[in-house]
């Protein structure tokens, strides 16, 4: 089985989201997480990318929707 390259798409998508308005919202993070889940397995490369993306979120921009999405991700993959 070939290694998934979804993590590259996730990285590219996050760059576009952050460069659009300088921040990431819950819908954008959800769309990135959906890329990781679409093959049914969130692999170590995808987890690494998710951790990196999450580390770039400015704490002052955390609203209720983003906190819910972060909680969902943490429950599913332990980020």
N, C-alpha and C positions, 0 to 999 in steps of 0.2 A: 504494500500500500504506500502510495506517495505521501510525503509530508505535506500537510495543509499549509497553504500560503496565505490563509485568511488574515494572519497577523499583519501582513503587509498592507492589505486593504484597510484594516482597522487603523493602522498608523497613518495612512494617507487620509482617511476620512477624518481623523482627529485633527490633523494639520489644517484641513479645510475648515473644520468647525471653529477652531481657535483663531484662525486668521480671518474668518468672516467678521466677527465682532469682538474678538479678543477673549471670549469666554465660551464655556461649554454648558449647555443646558441639559435638563433631564431627558428630553426627547432625543437630543443628539447622542448622549451617552447610551441611551437605550438602543438606538440604531447601531451603534458600534458594538454593543454587547450582543445584539442579535446576529451580527456577522460571526462572532465567536461561537454562538450556539447552533448555527444553521446546519452543521454536519453532525450534531448530536454529541460532540465531544469538545470541551474547552481544554485545549492542550497547553503545555507549559509556555510555549511562545505567546499564545493569546493571553494567558494570565500575566505574563511579564509586560506585555503591551498595555493591558488594562491597568496594572499597577502604576505604570509610568504615566498614563493618561490621568488617572485619579490623582497622582501626586502633583499634577500641574493645575488642579482646580484651586482657585483662590477661595479660602475659607469664608471670606466676606460675601461670596456669591452663592453660598449654599442656602437654597430655599427649601421649602417642605418637599417639593417634587424631587429635587436632587437628593435630598437626604433619604427619601423613600427608595429611589433608584439605587443609591449606594448600598443601602441595607439589603435590597434584593440581590445585588451582585455578591455582596459578602456572604449571604446565606447560601447562594448557589455554588460559589467557588472559593470562598474563604479569602477574598482579597482584603 
